[in-house]
Amino acid sequence: MFEDLSNNLDAVLRRFRQRGVLTEPMIREGLREVRRVLLEADVNFKVTRQFLVRVQERALGERVVKSVSPGQQVVKIVHDELAALMGGDGETGLQWSSAPPTVLMMVGLQGSGKTSTAAKLAKRLARPGKGVLLAACDLYRPAAVDQLRVLGKRAGVPVCYEDGATDPLAVAKAAHRRARREKASALIVDTAGRLQIDEPMMAELERLKAVLKPREILLVADAMTGQEAVRIAQGFDEALDVTGFVLTKMDGDARGGAALSIRGVTGKPLKFVGTGEGLDALEAVDPDRMAGRILQMGDVVGLVERASATVDAEETTRLQKKLTGRGRFTLEDFLSAMRQVQKMGPLDQLMKLVPGAPRALPAGAIDPKKMKHIEAIILSMTPDERRTPKILDGSRRKRIARGSGRPVSEVNRLMKRFAEMEKTMKRMKAFIPSM
């Protein structure tokens, strides 16, 4: 997500950071490079122009030019303006009705990921005591209702549908009555899309809007389509007055032009981004944090949120006790910790959330295949070998290598690294009080 934009912006802004003094010509020249980077990232040219005008006005101020670290000041200005580009304070959060249920209407073209996004959002909002319902009102696309039912079951969220239904308004009304009866906090309505914007689709969506009076109308668009997504956003906004946007397939969009253009063009904020196929792969947009990630400043809050959603708290507590003095850290513990990290997602994505983490790691340093190889080696050991690695002599290591399908050299390398880690942990325990 944003890889090309992030790397190219970092290269330009690094020149600002490295200068102890900045003159007006230097700033103007640097901002011309920023302009080039944004346009190459497919950011709307009007949005780019307005963005640079704001940055330049602030960057040429006397406080910046005469400050102790003018380069860092310019980077801070770029960060703030990037955040403003994606949404102001409080804009990106969902708006809730004073009396439940809050109706959220999902709209968009076919193929944008609207149905799967509806299920992801339902899973995200479902909480004990806060029921969520999904309404299957896409009655035109073959198997759309079945798809939502399958996804709803996986998300643990009930789906309101009618077999053989032909009137989406009737389904929507029945779903709304059920949501009120069951005191659901939210009703998420999956609507029909088309291959392109047309009058019959918009007319149906306008009727649904009049009947349901949704608190949020969220347009789901494919980030990979770039400025076409922005054009689609304009069309839906003009017809329905949407309240926000969701960009899907952001994990495959290295440029990010649509994410930075939509609010500037429509005035409506980007609220969520889809980052994968899993039901947990939907991120709420926080403009400050997103700007930090684009500028390679990390996102600690995002890292904590991801850990909270995926990591086993009891297992983490057990491992923490091992690390701080209670018991010996074994290869079984190492395998458990590795699996916990893997649950949080691809390591290359996690590294981008860590402030100060190197962006250019050695080739293969975070290769998922290597993680699988380590797992295979450890699982080829007996329980005694995993708990007491010192007993691993040459014959045992050969047997483990055969069982895991890896060369003996890899087994030896793993054991050497584990021994080094044990020494490091022993030194750490001397400074950490037992819990």
N, C-alpha and C positions, 0 to 999 in steps of 0.2 A: 504493500500500500504506500503510494507516494514515493517509491524508491528513486525513480529518475529525477523527479522534482526535488526531493530531499538532497540527493547527492549533488546535483547541479547548483542548488541554492547554497549548500554548504561550501562548495568550492569558491563561489563568489564572495560570500560573507566572511570566509576565512581571511581574505585579503584585508577586509576592514579591521578584523580583530588583531591582525599582526602589525598594524600601523599605530605608532604612538601619537602621531599627529594626523589630523584629517583636514584638508582644505576643501573649499567649495568645489573646485574642479574634480578633485578625487571622488567626492560624494556623487557628483553628477555622473561621472564615468562609471562608478560602481553600480548606480541605479539603472544605467542603460543596460548593463549586464543582467541585472535582476529582471528587467523588462524582457530581454531575450529569453531568459530561462522560463518565465511565466508563459510567454507565447508558445514556446516549444512544448510546454506542458499542456497546451490546448486550453488555457484559460481565456475566457472571452476577452476580446481586445478592449472593449469599453471598460470592463471591470479592471483589467490590467492598468489602463490609463488612469482611472480614478484612484486605484490603489497607490500608484507611484506618485501621484500628485500629493496625496496625504502624507506618504512617507517622506517625500522631499521637503515639504513644508516644515515638518517636525525635525528632520535631520539637519537642515540648514540653520536651525535656531542657534543662537549664541551659546546656550547652555551645553549643547552637544559638541560643537566645534571646540570650545574651550574647556571641556571636561577632562578629567584625568585619564579616562579610558573612552575616547570618542568612538572607537570601533565597537565596543560592547554596547554603547548607547544606541548606535545605529541598528545593531542586531536586535536589541530590545524593542525598538520602534517597529522593525519589520515583524517581529513576533506579535506585538499588540495589534498591528493592522491586519495580519493574517487571521488572528482570532476574531477581529471585528468583521472580517470578510465572510466568516462562516456563521456568525450569529452574535447578537448582543447578550447582555446579562439576562438570564431567565428565559430567553427565547426558545432554546432548544429542548427544554423539558416538556413533557406531555401536559396538556391542560385538562383538568378534571372537572366534571359537572358537580354542582352543589348537591344535587340529588341523583343517586345512582339509578340506572347504570350509565356510565360514561360510554357514549357510542363513538367508536373509532372506525371510520370508513376507509378501506384500502382501495385505491384506484390505480390504474396504470394500463399499459399496453400488454398484450400477450407476450410471454417470454421474458418479462422483466423480473420475474421471481416474486410476484405479488402473493400468490397462495402460500408459498413456503415462508415468506416474510410475515404473513398474518399468523402462521403457526409459531414462528420464532418469537414474535411479539407477545402472543398469548402465553407462551411458556415463561417469558421474562416477567410478565405482570402477575402471573398466578402465585398467590401466597395463601397460607392458612387464614381462613376467615375473609378472604377477598377473592370470591369466585370470579372466574372469567369464562365467557362463552364465545364460541366461534359460530358465525352464521355463513352457510354455504349458499351465496347468492349468485355465483357464476354458473348459470344453467346452460351455457352455450358451448364452452370448450369441452370436448369429450373427456370424461373421467375427472373433471375438475372437482366435482363433489367427492368422488372416491379419494382423490389425492388429499383433500383437506381432512377427510375422515381418518385416513391413515396417519397423517401428520398430527392431527389432534389427539389421537390415541397415544402416539409416541410422546407427545408433550404433556399428557395427562389432563387435557382440557376437553370438555364435551363440545360436540359440534351439532348445531341445529340445522337440520336438513329435512327435505320431504322427497320421498321416492316418486319419481316421475313428474316432479314439479316443473311448470313452464312459466310461472309468474314470479320473478325475483322479489317484487314488492310484497307479495303474500308471504313468502318465506321470511323476508325481513321483518314484517309485522309480527309474525308468530314468534320469531326469535326475540324480538323486543319484549313481547308479553311474557315469555319465559324468563328472560333476564330480570324483569321487574318482580315476577312471582318468586324467583329463587334468590332475590336480593343480590344479584351479581354486581360486582364493582365495575366491570367493563364488558361491553359487547363489541367484538371485533368482526366487522362485516367484510367478507371477501367478495368483491364485485367482478362483473365480467369485463374482460378487456377485448381489444381488437388488434389487428395487425397494424392499424394506423388510426389516428384520431378521425372519427366520423360523427355525423349528426345523430344517428340512432343511438350510438353508445352514450354520447353526452346527454341526450334527452333522458335516457334511462337513469343515468347517474344523478341527473337533476331531480327526477321524481323520487329516487331513493333518499336524496338529501332532504327534500321537502317532507317526506314521511318520517325519517329517523331523527332529523335535526341533530346531526353528529357534532360532538364537541371538537373532534379532530377529523380532518380529511387529509390523509397522508398519501401523497403520490409516490409510488415505487417505480424507480427508473434504473436502468442498467448503466453503471458507471463506465463500462467498456465502450459505450457509444459516444462518449465525449460530449461535444457541443450539440449533438443530436438530442442527448438527454436534456440539455438546457432548453432546446426548442420545444420538446415535448412538455417540459415543465411549464413553459409559458402558455402553451395551448390549454392545458388542464386548469391552470390557475385562472386564466381569463374566463373559462366556463363555470368553474366550481368554487373559485376563491379558496384554494387549498390552504391548509394551515401549516404545512411542513412537508418535508421530503425525506425519502429513504433511498439511498443509493446502494444497490446490490453489486456483488462481484468486485468489491473494492480490493480484495486480496489479489485480483488479477490486473488491477489498474495501476501501473507504475507512474502514470503522469499526474492524475488527480485534477485535471482541468475542470471537470463537471462539479466536483465537490467545492472548488473555490469560486465557481461562477454562478451557481444557482441562486444564492441569496442576493448577490449583486445585481442579477438580472430581474428577479421576481420580487425581491424584498422579503421573501419568506425563508425561514431557516432550514438548514439540513439538520434533521433530528436523530437519524440512525444511519449506520452503515452496515451492510452485510459483509462479513469477512470470511465466509466459507459455507459449506453445505450443511454442517451440523446445526441442530436446533439451538445450540448455545452461541452460534456464530453471528450474533447481532450486537453491535456496540452502540451505546448511546453516545451522541456527539457532545463533547465538552470542548468549546472552541479554544480555550486556553491550552488544554492538554493536547488537542489535535495540532495546534500551531507548534507546540513544543516538540512533538514527534516529527513534524515536517522539518524543523530546524535541528533535528538530532540532539535535542535536549533531554530525551527520555520521557517516560510517563510512569512515575512510581505508583500513582493512584490506579492507573489501568492495570499495572502488574499485580497490585494487591487485590483488585477486584477479580482478576482472572484466577488468582490463587484461591480466593475465598469461595469461588464458584466450583472449583474442581478438586481441590486438595482435601484429603481425609484428615480432619482435625485431630482425631484420636491417634492416628498413625504419626502425624507430625509431632504431637506432644511426646510420644514414645521415643521418636528419633532425637528430639531436642534433649531429653533426659540423658540419652546416650552421649550426646555431644558435650554435655555440661558436667559429666562426671559419674553418672549412675550407670554402670555397666560398660562393657566393651563393645565398640562399634565393629560389626562383622560384615562379611560380604553379603549376607542376607539383608542387613540394614542398608548397605550400599545399593543393592538392587531395588529395595523398597523406595529409597529416596529418588533413584533414577526414574522409577515409574511415576512417582508423584510429579516430578518435573515434566515428564512426557505428557501427562494429562492436561497440562496447562497450554499445550499447543507446540507447534514447531519451534525449535530452539532459535532459529534465525529471527522469528517474530518476537520471541521473548527478549532477545538481546537488544532489540530496538527500543524496548521499554525501559531499559536500564540506563540511567544517566551516566555518561562518561564511558560506557562500554565501547570497545573498539568496533568500528563499522566494517573494517576490512580485515576479517579473520583469515588465517591460513586456509587454503583450499582443503575442504574435507574436515575442518575442525569441528563442525557441527552437523556432520553427515548423519542423518537418521539411521542409515544402514549400519554405521559403526556402533550405534546404541544397541541395535538388534544383535550385533555380533557379541558385544559384551554380555548382553542378557543370555544369549545361547551358551556362552562359556560358563557363566555362573550357574545356570540351570543344569549343566552337565556334571556339576560337582555333587557329591553326597552331602547331606545335611551337616555331617561332622566336618567335612572339608570347608564348607561355607562358614561355619562357626569358628574353625581353627585353621586358618590358611597356612600356618607354619608346618603342617604335616604334608603339604604338597611337595613331594619329592619328584624326581624326574619321571618315574614310571606313571605316577598319578597324573602328572601334567600331560603326558602323551595320551593317556586314556581320555582325559577331558578334551583334548584337542580333537581326537577321533569322534567323540560324542557330539561335539558342537560343530564339527565340520570346518574348524578354523586351524591355522597352522600353530605349532607349539610356540613360535615366536610371539604370537598375539597373546597367548596365555601367559607367557613370561612377562610381556610388557604390561599386561593388566595387573599382575601380581606385584610388579615393581612399583607401579603407580599407587596401588593400594597401600603398600608398605610405606611409601613416602607420605601418603595422606594420613596414615596412622601416627607417624612421627609428628606431623604438623598438629594433629588434634591433641596429642599428649602435651605439646607445648602450650596450646591454647587453654587446656584444662587447668594449667598451673595459674592462669590469670583470671579464670572464670569461676566464681563461687558456685558450689554445688547447689542445685535447686531442690 
